[in-house]
Amino acid sequence: MASALLFQACDQGLKYPGPLSPEESLKSFRHAQDVRVEVFAAEPHVIDPVAMEFDEQGNVFVVGMLDAYKPDSVKGKGRIVMLRDRNDDGRADTAIIFADNLREATSVLPWNGGLLVAAAPHIYYMKDTSGDGRADLREILFTGFFNKNEEAQITNLQFGIDNWIYANNNGQAGKVTFSRKPGADSLSMKGWDFRFRLDRDQFEATSGRGQYGLAMDDWGHRFYTQNAEHISQVVIQKKYLDRNPFLPKGSRKALQNISDHEAEMYQLTPAPWWRAERTRQRNQRFRENGLPETERAEGRFTGGSGGTFYEGELLPAGYYGNVFTGDVAGSLAHRDVLRRIDSPYLKAGRAEGERDREFIASTDSWVRPASFTTGPDGSLFMIDMYRQHIETPLSIPQELQRGMDFDAGDKYGRIYRIVGKDAPALKLSKPDLRNAASSALVALLAHRNQWWRLQAQRLLLERQDRSVLPEVLAMFRTHPDARARLHALYVVEGLNLLTADLVKQAAMDKEAGIREHAAILAERFSACRNDLIRLTGDADAIVAFQATLSLGDLSGEDVSNALAEVMSRQGASPWFRTAVLSAPAGSTPGLLEALHAKHRFFNDTVSWKSDFVSDVAGVVRQRKDPAEVSALETFGQLMKASGNLVWKRALDKERSDSLATSKK
């Protein structure tokens, strides 16, 4: 028995290296030359950290998943700690346990003087009402989320500029209920992410399949991390797809991988023995079976985690608006620069100087960058779970688990502060926005750091103080910073004082991001009908796309004509075709007639046009409206009489497919 244990210990020592101290591990970092990295917190104050947030008073809360990769019988060891730096040396020296005995807690978000906490199957509201730093109020707000795999559960609570709170759900199945609406039906979560508003008691599934990492830029565009896809964007919201139950399956895409460099990464650590061996075995099977596949054990994203929008000012100027993503398997932090292209989505690319390297990469294989956050001072913080193994045992063949200690690291954890190399030393600020006057919060909507802007907006939403309306409207109408104007617009929305006139003003704004939100808000006002029609022709593709989606809730000849205009300009884009098809008015014979009469749509026979015509015909027949079916037949005869049988075949193609399907 003793010899067997000795063999196992030696076996593990040869295959897997041991840990380093925080200072030694920091020396293993290779990072961009214009930044400085320093230890902000480490064990024993933080253990197994996966997320970190600052509340409106500057308090630092860290989520520790101390029950990660442990058997179900010992789950429930997670905790949230509040860090203190009592001697002002820039490093946390005290941790107060805010909440413990949590099962697989993953995320926190300040709300109403307390914290929202994601810990599947629940989202809690927790608050310290006695002032001792420990939560004595613990309310389950939502329950029913999937909780069978700690790597794929509800997480990443984020307050959006649109006053909704978003969370990643990885598309996992669940039946979610809301304790404050006990009579409401449960919400099916399979295939979707989640969002809710506590100011209006609303909750719903939303497009997305984010795993761990949710980034939202200044304009509310939502990006998520999903293991091998380190940055993808939500392009179409679920509600637009849902309004046409007959939308062809190929047109139901809502998400886009926006990386222009795919999954390539430049890690400095070799693949762990178990992964290298699993890859060797798989490649051998591929060869034996004559298959062309080849798997790589390293050098490609497999553990993408924690995608975060950097919103501060202590990194050099070009870093604002970048998205930082860790890869926990590659012991690195990756940086993406977002750029607008002529498309409904953005594009993410490597920064200059990082074409063949990462923003941060470590030679210490225990480094596990799980997430990031921006502090009130503008620093970027990297949360390092620091473990020997970061893979769930569910993903590793049993025979390769010999010598693996999945608990190795359950006494460690590090948080690093990343700033420009000449930035001042860290001193934790105490903004105390909780006690600030509402007028002071309005002024902060124009702060250059997004953290301050979002905190101010959230607090104004919670307070519902309508006395600040004149100041907010003045900011919306005159402030030179478009970001401040957008925050002000949504403060008005949150106060339930939004009007059609304000939306009309937003629709004329010189900033594309504000015009985009004007299109979204215009859905509420019939008086904004003509504004939506005009915005479908906006020079900015994202604005035109959103306006097309928003217009789709309306009907009428003017709407059909506008959608036909969109098809004539943008129809080559599958995203715009989906936007049109999702609309009731975008899948009718009337639309085809408008395209024929006014846009010479049928003068050439490119494949995307015939596909679109077939899709429209298929939707019409599935809707089974007698008047529409008759009009479609009449249009088909018109196409036949014109002598171009391509269009007649396109109109009949879906009918044949439907008949074949119905016979099976």
Secondary structure, 3 states (H helix, E strand, C coil): CHHHHHHHHHHHHHHCCCCCCHHHHHHCEEECCCEEEEEEEECCCCCCEEEEEECCCCCEEEEECCCCCCCHHHCCCEEEEEEECCCCCCCCCEEEEEEEEECCEEEEEEECCEEEEEECCEEEEEECCCCCCCCCEEEEEEECCCCCCCCCCCEEEEECCCCCEEEECCCCCCEEEECCCCCCCCEECCCCEEEEECCCCEEEEECCCCCCEEEECCCCCEEEEEECEEEEEECCCHHHHHCCCCCCHHHCCCEEECECCCCECCCCCCCCHHHHHHHHHHHHHHHHCCCCCCCCCCCECCCEEEEEECCCCCCCHHHCCCEEEEECCCCEEEEEEEEECCCCCEEEECCCCCCCCCCEEECCCCCCEEEEEECCCCCEEEEECCCCCCCCHHHCCHHHCCCCCCCCCCCCCEEEEEEECCCCCCCCCCCCHHHCCHHHHHHHCCCCCHHHHHHHHHHHHHHCCHHHHHHHHHHHHHCCCHHHHHHHHHHHHHCCCCCHHHHHHHHCCCCHHHHHHHHHHHCCCHHHHHHHHHHCCCCCHHHHHHHHHHHCCCCCHHHHHHHHHHHHHHCCCHHHHHHHHHCHHHCCHHHHHHHHHHCCHHHCCCHHHHHHHHHHHHHHHHHCCHHHHHHHHHHHHHHHHCCCHHHHHHHHHHHHHHHHHHHC
